[in-house]
Amino acid sequence: MIDLYYWPTPNGHKVTMFLEETGDDYRILPVNIGAGDQFEPDFLRIAPNNRMPAIVDHAPAGGGEPVSVFESGAILLYLAEKTGRFIPSDIYGRADVLQWLFWQMGGLGPMAGQNSHFHNYAPEPMPYAIDRYVNEVNRLYGVMDKRLADRDFLAGDYSIADMASYPWVVPHERQKQNIEDFPNLKRWLDAIAARPATIAAYEKGKPISEANKVDPAEARKVLFGQTAETIRR
């Protein structure tokens, strides 16, 4: 059994997509980031960066004590290695998946996140920041579109690299991107959206967010402006 500390954000969806694909037993433990659940001591012992998702695997490969993992990319890699699925075993295929996984973690996710922040949460418009992140996300979409011109998925076969990137392309309208400008990326997006595991993963998030709504103004205070002092409390 895997305990998944989760909230229905792009990074949270990555992990449920994997677990739904493999059919592994897991239970969701909601971490309401708008209410500040991510600062609870029990959660910080698992995820010291006070970010979800995180997992505790109570049945690690080979047995032994439970294994806890934080950071969505690390979780995907851990689960792929444990199950032997969605990452090739040969050195070339593995390197291909890993470079696109790290590309998402270091590029697409952070840039799309900043794009969303300055569009949707900044207290006042900041044209330079908006242009900077809209353009960078546009460039990254272009990278993906070119990569997908001669293959179905980022590393050939469907893999954790695709699971990592997909949730960050789903909100393309909020990212101020016209998905029709990227036909190969759109085909990829539609193909993953149609997978039963993807549908199931996103359905898991809907009742959780609906049942745990927080006043937007209060959530903003919790989510933004954190400093080292936040962690020391």
mmCIF file of the C-alpha atoms, coordinates in Angstrom:
data_MODEL
# 
_entry.id   MODEL 
# 
loop_
_atom_site.group_PDB 
_atom_site.id 
_atom_site.type_symbol 
_atom_site.label_atom_id 
_atom_site.label_alt_id 
_atom_site.label_comp_id 
_atom_site.label_asym_id 
_atom_site.label_entity_id 
_atom_site.label_seq_id 
_atom_site.pdbx_PDB_ins_code 
_atom_site.Cartn_x 
_atom_site.Cartn_y 
_atom_site.Cartn_z 
_atom_site.occupancy 
_atom_site.B_iso_or_equiv 
_atom_site.pdbx_formal_charge 
_atom_site.auth_seq_id 
_atom_site.auth_comp_id 
_atom_site.auth_asym_id 
_atom_site.auth_atom_id 
_atom_site.pdbx_PDB_model_num 
ATOM 1   C CA . MET A 1 1   ? 0.000   0.000  0.000   1.00 0.00 ? 1   MET A CA 1 
ATOM 2   C CA . ILE A 1 2   ? 1.182   3.484  -0.882  1.00 0.00 ? 2   ILE A CA 1 
ATOM 3   C CA . ASP A 1 3   ? 0.067   6.542  1.039   1.00 0.00 ? 3   ASP A CA 1 
ATOM 4   C CA . LEU A 1 4   ? -0.141  9.477  -1.361  1.00 0.00 ? 4   LEU A CA 1 
ATOM 5   C CA . TYR A 1 5   ? -0.093  12.947 0.156   1.00 0.00 ? 5   TYR A CA 1 
ATOM 6   C CA . TYR A 1 6   ? -1.908  14.812 -2.551  1.00 0.00 ? 6   TYR A CA 1 
ATOM 7   C CA . TRP A 1 7   ? -3.722  17.862 -3.793  1.00 0.00 ? 7   TRP A CA 1 
ATOM 8   C CA . PRO A 1 8   ? -5.215  18.114 -7.312  1.00 0.00 ? 8   PRO A CA 1 
ATOM 9   C CA . THR A 1 9   ? -2.513  20.276 -8.861  1.00 0.00 ? 9   THR A CA 1 
ATOM 10  C CA . PRO A 1 10  ? -0.355  19.419 -11.885 1.00 0.00 ? 10  PRO A CA 1 
ATOM 11  C CA . ASN A 1 11  ? 2.283   17.836 -9.668  1.00 0.00 ? 11  ASN A CA 1 
ATOM 12  C CA . GLY A 1 12  ? -0.331  15.862 -7.791  1.00 0.00 ? 12  GLY A CA 1 
ATOM 13  C CA . HIS A 1 13  ? -1.894  14.578 -11.008 1.00 0.00 ? 13  HIS A CA 1 
ATOM 14  C CA . LYS A 1 14  ? 1.444   13.171 -12.157 1.00 0.00 ? 14  LYS A CA 1 
ATOM 15  C CA . VAL A 1 15  ? 1.469   10.587 -9.396  1.00 0.00 ? 15  VAL A CA 1 
ATOM 16  C CA . THR A 1 16  ? -2.166  9.532  -9.640  1.00 0.00 ? 16  THR A CA 1 
ATOM 17  C CA . MET A 1 17  ? -1.670  9.097  -13.386 1.00 0.00 ? 17  MET A CA 1 
ATOM 18  C CA . PHE A 1 18  ? 1.134   6.629  -12.731 1.00 0.00 ? 18  PHE A CA 1 
ATOM 19  C CA . LEU A 1 19  ? -0.679  4.743  -9.985  1.00 0.00 ? 19  LEU A CA 1 
ATOM 20  C CA . GLU A 1 20  ? -3.823  4.439  -12.061 1.00 0.00 ? 20  GLU A CA 1 
ATOM 21  C CA . GLU A 1 21  ? -1.782  3.076  -14.968 1.00 0.00 ? 21  GLU A CA 1 
ATOM 22  C CA . THR A 1 22  ? -0.167  0.365  -12.842 1.00 0.00 ? 22  THR A CA 1 
ATOM 23  C CA . GLY A 1 23  ? -3.173  -0.419 -10.660 1.00 0.00 ? 23  GLY A CA 1 
ATOM 24  C CA . ASP A 1 24  ? -1.054  -0.318 -7.497  1.00 0.00 ? 24  ASP A CA 1 
ATOM 25  C CA . ASP A 1 25  ? -2.930  -0.076 -4.209  1.00 0.00 ? 25  ASP A CA 1 
ATOM 26  C CA . TYR A 1 26  ? -2.828  3.445  -2.835  1.00 0.00 ? 26  TYR A CA 1 
ATOM 27  C CA . ARG A 1 27  ? -4.810  5.734  -0.636  1.00 0.00 ? 27  ARG A CA 1 
ATOM 28  C CA . ILE A 1 28  ? -5.015  9.483  -0.984  1.00 0.00 ? 28  ILE A CA 1 
ATOM 29  C CA . LEU A 1 29  ? -4.306  11.645 2.042   1.00 0.00 ? 29  LEU A CA 1 
ATOM 30  C CA . PRO A 1 30  ? -5.401  15.163 1.048   1.00 0.00 ? 30  PRO A CA 1 
ATOM 31  C CA . VAL A 1 31  ? -2.978  17.992 1.794   1.00 0.00 ? 31  VAL A CA 1 
ATOM 32  C CA . ASN A 1 32  ? -5.051  21.157 1.487   1.00 0.00 ? 32  ASN A CA 1 
ATOM 33  C CA . ILE A 1 33  ? -2.373  23.603 0.448   1.00 0.00 ? 33  ILE A CA 1 
ATOM 34  C CA . GLY A 1 34  ? -4.787  26.544 0.621   1.00 0.00 ? 34  GLY A CA 1 
ATOM 35  C CA . ALA A 1 35  ? -5.490  25.782 4.279   1.00 0.00 ? 35  ALA A CA 1 
ATOM 36  C CA . GLY A 1 36  ? -1.836  25.257 5.223   1.00 0.00 ? 36  GLY A CA 1 
ATOM 37  C CA . ASP A 1 37  ? -1.832  21.471 5.713   1.00 0.00 ? 37  ASP A CA 1 
ATOM 38  C CA . GLN A 1 38  ? 1.621   21.358 4.120   1.00 0.00 ? 38  GLN A CA 1 
ATOM 39  C CA . PHE A 1 39  ? 3.110   22.943 7.238   1.00 0.00 ? 39  PHE A CA 1 
ATOM 40  C CA . GLU A 1 40  ? 1.891   20.271 9.642   1.00 0.00 ? 40  GLU A CA 1 
ATOM 41  C CA . PRO A 1 41  ? 4.805   18.563 11.455  1.00 0.00 ? 41  PRO A CA 1 
ATOM 42  C CA . ASP A 1 42  ? 3.745   15.077 10.385  1.00 0.00 ? 42  ASP A CA 1 
ATOM 43  C CA . PHE A 1 43  ? 3.791   16.105 6.743   1.00 0.00 ? 43  PHE A CA 1 
ATOM 44  C CA . LEU A 1 44  ? 7.087   17.967 7.032   1.00 0.00 ? 44  LEU A CA 1 
ATOM 45  C CA . ARG A 1 45  ? 8.749   14.810 8.301   1.00 0.00 ? 45  ARG A CA 1 
ATOM 46  C CA . ILE A 1 46  ? 7.929   13.260 4.925   1.00 0.00 ? 46  ILE A CA 1 
ATOM 47  C CA . ALA A 1 47  ? 8.221   16.353 2.731   1.00 0.00 ? 47  ALA A CA 1 
ATOM 48  C CA . PRO A 1 48  ? 10.698  18.825 4.278   1.00 0.00 ? 48  PRO A CA 1 
ATOM 49  C CA . ASN A 1 49  ? 10.186  21.267 1.389   1.00 0.00 ? 49  ASN A CA 1 
ATOM 50  C CA . ASN A 1 50  ? 6.543   21.685 2.496   1.00 0.00 ? 50  ASN A CA 1 
ATOM 51  C CA . ARG A 1 51  ? 5.285   20.839 -0.969  1.00 0.00 ? 51  ARG A CA 1 
ATOM 52  C CA . MET A 1 52  ? 3.121   17.999 -2.126  1.00 0.00 ? 52  MET A CA 1 
ATOM 53  C CA . PRO A 1 53  ? 2.969   15.370 -3.489  1.00 0.00 ? 53  PRO A CA 1 
ATOM 54  C CA . ALA A 1 54  ? 4.831   12.941 -1.296  1.00 0.00 ? 54  ALA A CA 1 
ATOM 55  C CA . ILE A 1 55  ? 4.462   9.219  -0.814  1.00 0.00 ? 55  ILE A CA 1 
ATOM 56  C CA . VAL A 1 56  ? 5.108   6.603  1.826   1.00 0.00 ? 56  VAL A CA 1 
ATOM 57  C CA . ASP A 1 57  ? 5.536   3.142  0.343   1.00 0.00 ? 57  ASP A CA 1 
ATOM 58  C CA . HIS A 1 58  ? 4.661   0.569  2.978   1.00 0.00 ? 58  HIS A CA 1 
ATOM 59  C CA . ALA A 1 59  ? 5.707   -2.332 0.767   1.00 0.00 ? 59  ALA A CA 1 
ATOM 60  C CA . PRO A 1 60  ? 9.039   -1.362 -0.806  1.00 0.00 ? 60  PRO A CA 1 
ATOM 61  C CA . ALA A 1 61  ? 10.811  -3.714 -3.173  1.00 0.00 ? 61  ALA A CA 1 
ATOM 62  C CA . GLY A 1 62  ? 12.691  -6.298 -1.130  1.00 0.00 ? 62  GLY A CA 1 
ATOM 63  C CA . GLY A 1 63  ? 10.698  -5.561 2.014   1.00 0.00 ? 63  GLY A CA 1 
ATOM 64  C CA . GLY A 1 64  ? 11.953  -3.581 4.976   1.00 0.00 ? 64  GLY A CA 1 
ATOM 65  C CA . GLU A 1 65  ? 10.852  -0.324 6.532   1.00 0.00 ? 65  GLU A CA 1 
ATOM 66  C CA . PRO A 1 66  ? 8.499   2.024  4.665   1.00 0.00 ? 66  PRO A CA 1 
ATOM 67  C CA . VAL A 1 67  ? 10.130  4.383  2.179   1.00 0.00 ? 67  VAL A CA 1 
ATOM 68  C CA . SER A 1 68  ? 9.089   8.033  1.961   1.00 0.00 ? 68  SER A CA 1 
ATOM 69  C CA . VAL A 1 69  ? 9.764   10.138 -1.140  1.00 0.00 ? 69  VAL A CA 1 
ATOM 70  C CA . PHE A 1 70  ? 9.034   13.788 -1.878  1.00 0.00 ? 70  PHE A CA 1 
ATOM 71  C CA . GLU A 1 71  ? 9.315   15.740 -5.163  1.00 0.00 ? 71  GLU A CA 1 
ATOM 72  C CA . SER A 1 72  ? 7.049   14.571 -7.982  1.00 0.00 ? 72  SER A CA 1 
ATOM 73  C CA . GLY A 1 73  ? 9.872   13.672 -10.385 1.00 0.00 ? 73  GLY A CA 1 
ATOM 74  C CA . ALA A 1 74  ? 11.626  11.602 -7.731  1.00 0.00 ? 74  ALA A CA 1 
ATOM 75  C CA . ILE A 1 75  ? 8.338   9.865  -6.930  1.00 0.00 ? 75  ILE A CA 1 
ATOM 76  C CA . LEU A 1 76  ? 7.752   8.967  -10.580 1.00 0.00 ? 76  LEU A CA 1 
ATOM 77  C CA . LEU A 1 77  ? 11.277  7.610  -10.911 1.00 0.00 ? 77  LEU A CA 1 
ATOM 78  C CA . TYR A 1 78  ? 10.968  5.632  -7.669  1.00 0.00 ? 78  TYR A CA 1 
ATOM 79  C CA . LEU A 1 79  ? 7.680   4.070  -8.750  1.00 0.00 ? 79  LEU A CA 1 
ATOM 80  C CA . ALA A 1 80  ? 8.939   3.327  -12.256 1.00 0.00 ? 80  ALA A CA 1 
ATOM 81  C CA . GLU A 1 81  ? 12.021  1.579  -10.906 1.00 0.00 ? 81  GLU A CA 1 
ATOM 82  C CA . LYS A 1 82  ? 10.005  -0.355 -8.348  1.00 0.00 ? 82  LYS A CA 1 
ATOM 83  C CA . THR A 1 83  ? 7.433   -1.611 -10.850 1.00 0.00 ? 83  THR A CA 1 
ATOM 84  C CA . GLY A 1 84  ? 9.692   -1.847 -13.887 1.00 0.00 ? 84  GLY A CA 1 
ATOM 85  C CA . ARG A 1 85  ? 7.156   0.126  -15.896 1.00 0.00 ? 85  ARG A CA 1 
ATOM 86  C CA . PHE A 1 86  ? 7.177   3.349  -17.899 1.00 0.00 ? 86  PHE A CA 1 
ATOM 87  C CA . ILE A 1 87  ? 10.964  3.566  -18.007 1.00 0.00 ? 87  ILE A CA 1 
ATOM 88  C CA . PRO A 1 88  ? 13.121  1.445  -20.308 1.00 0.00 ? 88  PRO A CA 1 
ATOM 89  C CA . SER A 1 89  ? 15.717  -0.915 -18.887 1.00 0.00 ? 89  SER A CA 1 
ATOM 90  C CA . ASP A 1 90  ? 18.305  -0.270 -21.605 1.00 0.00 ? 90  ASP A CA 1 
ATOM 91  C CA . ILE A 1 91  ? 20.770  2.561  -21.090 1.00 0.00 ? 91  ILE A CA 1 
ATOM 92  C CA . TYR A 1 92  ? 19.711  4.516  -24.172 1.00 0.00 ? 92  TYR A CA 1 
ATOM 93  C CA . GLY A 1 93  ? 16.002  4.419  -23.552 1.00 0.00 ? 93  GLY A CA 1 
ATOM 94  C CA . ARG A 1 94  ? 16.475  5.147  -19.862 1.00 0.00 ? 94  ARG A CA 1 
ATOM 95  C CA . ALA A 1 95  ? 18.646  8.180  -20.611 1.00 0.00 ? 95  ALA A CA 1 
ATOM 96  C CA . ASP A 1 96  ? 16.027  9.458  -23.047 1.00 0.00 ? 96  ASP A CA 1 
ATOM 97  C CA . VAL A 1 97  ? 13.249  9.253  -20.459 1.00 0.00 ? 97  VAL A CA 1 
ATOM 98  C CA . LEU A 1 98  ? 15.359  10.785 -17.711 1.00 0.00 ? 98  LEU A CA 1 
ATOM 99  C CA . GLN A 1 99  ? 16.436  13.791 -19.743 1.00 0.00 ? 99  GLN A CA 1 
ATOM 100 C CA . TRP A 1 100 ? 12.814  14.639 -20.579 1.00 0.00 ? 100 TRP A CA 1 
ATOM 101 C CA . LEU A 1 101 ? 11.713  14.031 -17.008 1.00 0.00 ? 101 LEU A CA 1 
ATOM 102 C CA . PHE A 1 102 ? 14.371  16.440 -15.755 1.00 0.00 ? 102 PHE A CA 1 
ATOM 103 C CA . TRP A 1 103 ? 13.491  18.863 -18.554 1.00 0.00 ? 103 TRP A CA 1 
ATOM 104 C CA . GLN A 1 104 ? 9.979   19.053 -17.181 1.00 0.00 ? 104 GLN A CA 1 
ATOM 105 C CA . MET A 1 105 ? 11.102  19.404 -13.576 1.00 0.00 ? 105 MET A CA 1 
ATOM 106 C CA . GLY A 1 106 ? 13.633  22.133 -14.341 1.00 0.00 ? 106 GLY A CA 1 
ATOM 107 C CA . GLY A 1 107 ? 11.863  23.944 -17.165 1.00 0.00 ? 107 GLY A CA 1 
ATOM 108 C CA . LEU A 1 108 ? 8.257   23.361 -18.121 1.00 0.00 ? 108 LEU A CA 1 
ATOM 109 C CA . GLY A 1 109 ? 6.901   23.103 -14.564 1.00 0.00 ? 109 GLY A CA 1 
ATOM 110 C CA . PRO A 1 110 ? 8.645   26.139 -13.051 1.00 0.00 ? 110 PRO A CA 1 
ATOM 111 C CA . MET A 1 111 ? 8.084   28.354 -16.097 1.00 0.00 ? 111 MET A CA 1 
ATOM 112 C CA . ALA A 1 112 ? 4.419   27.391 -16.423 1.00 0.00 ? 112 ALA A CA 1 
ATOM 113 C CA . GLY A 1 113 ? 3.987   27.894 -12.693 1.00 0.00 ? 113 GLY A CA 1 
ATOM 114 C CA . GLN A 1 114 ? 5.400   31.414 -12.827 1.00 0.00 ? 114 GLN A CA 1 
ATOM 115 C CA . ASN A 1 115 ? 3.304   32.151 -15.906 1.00 0.00 ? 115 ASN A CA 1 
ATOM 116 C CA . SER A 1 116 ? 0.163   31.147 -14.035 1.00 0.00 ? 116 SER A CA 1 
ATOM 117 C CA . HIS A 1 117 ? 1.188   33.099 -10.949 1.00 0.00 ? 117 HIS A CA 1 
ATOM 118 C CA . PHE A 1 118 ? 1.704   36.433 -12.690 1.00 0.00 ? 118 PHE A CA 1 
ATOM 119 C CA . HIS A 1 119 ? -1.463  36.030 -14.738 1.00 0.00 ? 119 HIS A CA 1 
ATOM 120 C CA . ASN A 1 120 ? -3.797  34.805 -12.041 1.00 0.00 ? 120 ASN A CA 1 
ATOM 121 C CA . TYR A 1 121 ? -2.438  35.723 -8.605  1.00 0.00 ? 121 TYR A CA 1 
ATOM 122 C CA . ALA A 1 122 ? -0.220  38.803 -8.777  1.00 0.00 ? 122 ALA A CA 1 
ATOM 123 C CA . PRO A 1 123 ? -1.937  41.697 -6.946  1.00 0.00 ? 123 PRO A CA 1 
ATOM 124 C CA . GLU A 1 124 ? -1.268  44.029 -9.879  1.00 0.00 ? 124 GLU A CA 1 
ATOM 125 C CA . PRO A 1 125 ? -0.310  43.483 -13.547 1.00 0.00 ? 125 PRO A CA 1 
ATOM 126 C CA . MET A 1 126 ? 3.419   43.202 -14.205 1.00 0.00 ? 126 MET A CA 1 
ATOM 127 C CA . PRO A 1 127 ? 3.815   43.329 -18.006 1.00 0.00 ? 127 PRO A CA 1 
ATOM 128 C CA . TYR A 1 128 ? 7.504   42.393 -18.046 1.00 0.00 ? 128 TYR A CA 1 
ATOM 129 C CA . ALA A 1 129 ? 6.955   39.277 -15.912 1.00 0.00 ? 129 ALA A CA 1 
ATOM 130 C CA . ILE A 1 130 ? 3.850   38.300 -17.876 1.00 0.00 ? 130 ILE A CA 1 
ATOM 131 C CA . ASP A 1 131 ? 5.636   38.618 -21.225 1.00 0.00 ? 131 ASP A CA 1 
ATOM 132 C CA . ARG A 1 132 ? 8.701   36.819 -19.916 1.00 0.00 ? 132 ARG A CA 1 
ATOM 133 C CA . TYR A 1 133 ? 6.836   33.715 -18.791 1.00 0.00 ? 133 TYR A CA 1 
ATOM 134 C CA . VAL A 1 134 ? 4.270   33.609 -21.602 1.00 0.00 ? 134 VAL A CA 1 
ATOM 135 C CA . ASN A 1 135 ? 7.126   33.678 -24.103 1.00 0.00 ? 135 ASN A CA 1 
ATOM 136 C CA . GLU A 1 136 ? 9.164   31.065 -22.277 1.00 0.00 ? 136 GLU A CA 1 
ATOM 137 C CA . VAL A 1 137 ? 6.226   28.688 -22.013 1.00 0.00 ? 137 VAL A CA 1 
ATOM 138 C CA . ASN A 1 138 ? 5.611   29.282 -25.710 1.00 0.00 ? 138 ASN A CA 1 
ATOM 139 C CA . ARG A 1 139 ? 9.220   28.331 -26.418 1.00 0.00 ? 139 ARG A CA 1 
ATOM 140 C CA . LEU A 1 140 ? 8.907   25.178 -24.315 1.00 0.00 ? 140 LEU A CA 1 
ATOM 141 C CA . TYR A 1 141 ? 5.714   24.175 -26.100 1.00 0.00 ? 141 TYR A CA 1 
ATOM 142 C CA . GLY A 1 142 ? 7.670   24.617 -29.310 1.00 0.00 ? 142 GLY A CA 1 
ATOM 143 C CA . VAL A 1 143 ? 10.399  22.306 -28.016 1.00 0.00 ? 143 VAL A CA 1 
ATOM 144 C CA . MET A 1 144 ? 7.809   19.638 -27.283 1.00 0.00 ? 144 MET A CA 1 
ATOM 145 C CA . ASP A 1 145 ? 6.047   20.116 -30.598 1.00 0.00 ? 145 ASP A CA 1 
ATOM 146 C CA . LYS A 1 146 ? 9.282   19.640 -32.515 1.00 0.00 ? 146 LYS A CA 1 
ATOM 147 C CA . ARG A 1 147 ? 10.238  16.611 -30.430 1.00 0.00 ? 147 ARG A CA 1 
ATOM 148 C CA . LEU A 1 148 ? 6.868   14.988 -31.104 1.00 0.00 ? 148 LEU A CA 1 
ATOM 149 C CA . ALA A 1 149 ? 7.022   15.485 -34.871 1.00 0.00 ? 149 ALA A CA 1 
ATOM 150 C CA . ASP A 1 150 ? 8.377   11.971 -35.459 1.00 0.00 ? 150 ASP A CA 1 
ATOM 151 C CA . ARG A 1 151 ? 7.292   10.029 -32.376 1.00 0.00 ? 151 ARG A CA 1 
ATOM 152 C CA . ASP A 1 152 ? 4.129   9.404  -30.384 1.00 0.00 ? 152 ASP A CA 1 
ATOM 153 C CA . PHE A 1 153 ? 5.561   10.330 -26.997 1.00 0.00 ? 153 PHE A CA 1 
ATOM 154 C CA . LEU A 1 154 ? 8.503   12.296 -25.662 1.00 0.00 ? 154 LEU A CA 1 
ATOM 155 C CA . ALA A 1 155 ? 10.829  9.321  -25.336 1.00 0.00 ? 155 ALA A CA 1 
ATOM 156 C CA . GLY A 1 156 ? 9.212   7.042  -27.891 1.00 0.00 ? 156 GLY A CA 1 
ATOM 157 C CA . ASP A 1 157 ? 6.934   4.849  -25.780 1.00 0.00 ? 157 ASP A CA 1 
ATOM 158 C CA . TYR A 1 158 ? 4.619   6.309  -23.159 1.00 0.00 ? 158 TYR A CA 1 
ATOM 159 C CA . SER A 1 159 ? 6.681   6.945  -20.020 1.00 0.00 ? 159 SER A CA 1 
ATOM 160 C CA . ILE A 1 160 ? 7.035   8.909  -16.825 1.00 0.00 ? 160 ILE A CA 1 
ATOM 161 C CA . ALA A 1 161 ? 8.375   11.796 -18.932 1.00 0.00 ? 161 ALA A CA 1 
ATOM 162 C CA . ASP A 1 162 ? 4.937   12.149 -20.514 1.00 0.00 ? 162 ASP A CA 1 
ATOM 163 C CA . MET A 1 163 ? 3.142   11.791 -17.180 1.00 0.00 ? 163 MET A CA 1 
ATOM 164 C CA . ALA A 1 164 ? 5.313   14.569 -15.769 1.00 0.00 ? 164 ALA A CA 1 
ATOM 165 C CA . SER A 1 165 ? 4.681   16.986 -18.629 1.00 0.00 ? 165 SER A CA 1 
ATOM 166 C CA . TYR A 1 166 ? 1.034   16.346 -19.458 1.00 0.00 ? 166 TYR A CA 1 
ATOM 167 C CA . PRO A 1 167 ? -0.553  18.104 -16.430 1.00 0.00 ? 167 PRO A CA 1 
ATOM 168 C CA . TRP A 1 168 ? 1.424   21.245 -17.208 1.00 0.00 ? 168 TRP A CA 1 
ATOM 169 C CA . VAL A 1 169 ? 0.056   21.405 -20.764 1.00 0.00 ? 169 VAL A CA 1 
ATOM 170 C CA . VAL A 1 170 ? -3.578  20.706 -19.841 1.00 0.00 ? 170 VAL A CA 1 
ATOM 171 C CA . PRO A 1 171 ? -4.140  24.347 -18.728 1.00 0.00 ? 171 PRO A CA 1 
ATOM 172 C CA . HIS A 1 172 ? -2.770  25.752 -21.999 1.00 0.00 ? 172 HIS A CA 1 
ATOM 173 C CA . GLU A 1 173 ? -5.505  28.391 -22.170 1.00 0.00 ? 173 GLU A CA 1 
ATOM 174 C CA . ARG A 1 174 ? -4.582  29.700 -18.713 1.00 0.00 ? 174 ARG A CA 1 
ATOM 175 C CA . GLN A 1 175 ? -0.982  29.682 -19.922 1.00 0.00 ? 175 GLN A CA 1 
ATOM 176 C CA . LYS A 1 176 ? -2.080  32.024 -22.754 1.00 0.00 ? 176 LYS A CA 1 
ATOM 177 C CA . GLN A 1 177 ? -1.059  29.499 -25.391 1.00 0.00 ? 177 GLN A CA 1 
ATOM 178 C CA . ASN A 1 178 ? -2.980  28.535 -28.527 1.00 0.00 ? 178 ASN A CA 1 
ATOM 179 C CA . ILE A 1 179 ? -2.665  24.762 -28.637 1.00 0.00 ? 179 ILE A CA 1 
ATOM 180 C CA . GLU A 1 180 ? -3.639  24.820 -32.334 1.00 0.00 ? 180 GLU A CA 1 
ATOM 181 C CA . ASP A 1 181 ? -0.240  26.408 -33.020 1.00 0.00 ? 181 ASP A CA 1 
ATOM 182 C CA . PHE A 1 182 ? 1.369   23.147 -31.885 1.00 0.00 ? 182 PHE A CA 1 
ATOM 183 C CA . PRO A 1 183 ? -0.264  20.299 -33.846 1.00 0.00 ? 183 PRO A CA 1 
ATOM 184 C CA . ASN A 1 184 ? 2.101   17.566 -32.675 1.00 0.00 ? 184 ASN A CA 1 
ATOM 185 C CA . LEU A 1 185 ? 1.735   18.649 -29.068 1.00 0.00 ? 185 LEU A CA 1 
ATOM 186 C CA . LYS A 1 186 ? -2.048  18.728 -29.430 1.00 0.00 ? 186 LYS A CA 1 
ATOM 187 C CA . ARG A 1 187 ? -2.090  15.190 -30.808 1.00 0.00 ? 187 ARG A CA 1 
ATOM 188 C CA . TRP A 1 188 ? 0.037   14.055 -27.847 1.00 0.00 ? 188 TRP A CA 1 
ATOM 189 C CA . LEU A 1 189 ? -2.209  15.910 -25.395 1.00 0.00 ? 189 LEU A CA 1 
ATOM 190 C CA . ASP A 1 190 ? -5.361  14.358 -26.819 1.00 0.00 ? 190 ASP A CA 1 
ATOM 191 C CA . ALA A 1 191 ? -3.857  10.863 -26.827 1.00 0.00 ? 191 ALA A CA 1 
ATOM 192 C CA . ILE A 1 192 ? -2.915  11.036 -23.140 1.00 0.00 ? 192 ILE A CA 1 
ATOM 193 C CA . ALA A 1 193 ? -6.236  12.629 -22.188 1.00 0.00 ? 193 ALA A CA 1 
ATOM 194 C CA . ALA A 1 194 ? -8.041  9.637  -23.700 1.00 0.00 ? 194 ALA A CA 1 
ATOM 195 C CA . ARG A 1 195 ? -6.152  7.050  -21.638 1.00 0.00 ? 195 ARG A CA 1 
ATOM 196 C CA . PRO A 1 196 ? -8.455  5.441  -19.034 1.00 0.00 ? 196 PRO A CA 1 
ATOM 197 C CA . ALA A 1 197 ? -5.823  5.914  -16.338 1.00 0.00 ? 197 ALA A CA 1 
ATOM 198 C CA . THR A 1 198 ? -5.603  9.637  -17.039 1.00 0.00 ? 198 THR A CA 1 
ATOM 199 C CA . ILE A 1 199 ? -9.365  9.996  -16.866 1.00 0.00 ? 199 ILE A CA 1 
ATOM 200 C CA . ALA A 1 200 ? -9.467  8.071  -13.574 1.00 0.00 ? 200 ALA A CA 1 
ATOM 201 C CA . ALA A 1 201 ? -6.606  10.099 -12.112 1.00 0.00 ? 201 ALA A CA 1 
ATOM 202 C CA . TYR A 1 202 ? -8.283  13.426 -12.787 1.00 0.00 ? 202 TYR A CA 1 
ATOM 203 C CA . GLU A 1 203 ? -11.610 12.150 -11.483 1.00 0.00 ? 203 GLU A CA 1 
ATOM 204 C CA . LYS A 1 204 ? -9.923  11.337 -8.161  1.00 0.00 ? 204 LYS A CA 1 
ATOM 205 C CA . GLY A 1 205 ? -9.106  15.004 -7.673  1.00 0.00 ? 205 GLY A CA 1 
ATOM 206 C CA . LYS A 1 206 ? -12.529 16.526 -8.263  1.00 0.00 ? 206 LYS A CA 1 
ATOM 207 C CA . PRO A 1 207 ? -14.325 15.517 -5.038  1.00 0.00 ? 207 PRO A CA 1 
ATOM 208 C CA . ILE A 1 208 ? -11.253 16.372 -2.966  1.00 0.00 ? 208 ILE A CA 1 
ATOM 209 C CA . SER A 1 209 ? -11.089 19.968 -4.151  1.00 0.00 ? 209 SER A CA 1 
ATOM 210 C CA . GLU A 1 210 ? -14.868 20.350 -3.954  1.00 0.00 ? 210 GLU A CA 1 
ATOM 211 C CA . ALA A 1 211 ? -15.009 19.110 -0.363  1.00 0.00 ? 211 ALA A CA 1 
ATOM 212 C CA . ASN A 1 212 ? -12.105 21.239 0.860   1.00 0.00 ? 212 ASN A CA 1 
ATOM 213 C CA . LYS A 1 213 ? -12.711 24.700 -0.513  1.00 0.00 ? 213 LYS A CA 1 
ATOM 214 C CA . VAL A 1 214 ? -10.903 27.596 1.145   1.00 0.00 ? 214 VAL A CA 1 
ATOM 215 C CA . ASP A 1 215 ? -11.575 31.311 0.856   1.00 0.00 ? 215 ASP A CA 1 
ATOM 216 C CA . PRO A 1 216 ? -9.313  32.528 -1.990  1.00 0.00 ? 216 PRO A CA 1 
ATOM 217 C CA . ALA A 1 217 ? -8.026  35.494 -0.010  1.00 0.00 ? 217 ALA A CA 1 
ATOM 218 C CA . GLU A 1 218 ? -7.031  33.257 2.902   1.00 0.00 ? 218 GLU A CA 1 
ATOM 219 C CA . ALA A 1 219 ? -5.453  30.734 0.546   1.00 0.00 ? 219 ALA A CA 1 
ATOM 220 C CA . ARG A 1 220 ? -3.389  33.481 -1.045  1.00 0.00 ? 220 ARG A CA 1 
ATOM 221 C CA . LYS A 1 221 ? -1.947  34.406 2.354   1.00 0.00 ? 221 LYS A CA 1 
ATOM 222 C CA . VAL A 1 222 ? -0.930  30.795 2.935   1.00 0.00 ? 222 VAL A CA 1 
ATOM 223 C CA . LEU A 1 223 ? 0.463   30.058 -0.510  1.00 0.00 ? 223 LEU A CA 1 
ATOM 224 C CA . PHE A 1 224 ? 2.493   33.170 -1.238  1.00 0.00 ? 224 PHE A CA 1 
ATOM 225 C CA . GLY A 1 225 ? 5.105   35.124 0.670   1.00 0.00 ? 225 GLY A CA 1 
ATOM 226 C CA . GLN A 1 226 ? 6.597   32.155 2.499   1.00 0.00 ? 226 GLN A CA 1 
ATOM 227 C CA . THR A 1 227 ? 10.065  32.543 3.983   1.00 0.00 ? 227 THR A CA 1 
ATOM 228 C CA . ALA A 1 228 ? 12.431  30.426 6.033   1.00 0.00 ? 228 ALA A CA 1 
ATOM 229 C CA . GLU A 1 229 ? 10.484  31.481 9.098   1.00 0.00 ? 229 GLU A CA 1 
ATOM 230 C CA . THR A 1 230 ? 7.490   29.565 7.743   1.00 0.00 ? 230 THR A CA 1 
ATOM 231 C CA . ILE A 1 231 ? 9.449   26.336 8.076   1.00 0.00 ? 231 ILE A CA 1 
ATOM 232 C CA . ARG A 1 232 ? 10.830  27.134 11.545  1.00 0.00 ? 232 ARG A CA 1 
ATOM 233 C CA . ARG A 1 233 ? 7.438   27.445 13.186  1.00 0.00 ? 233 ARG A CA 1 
# 
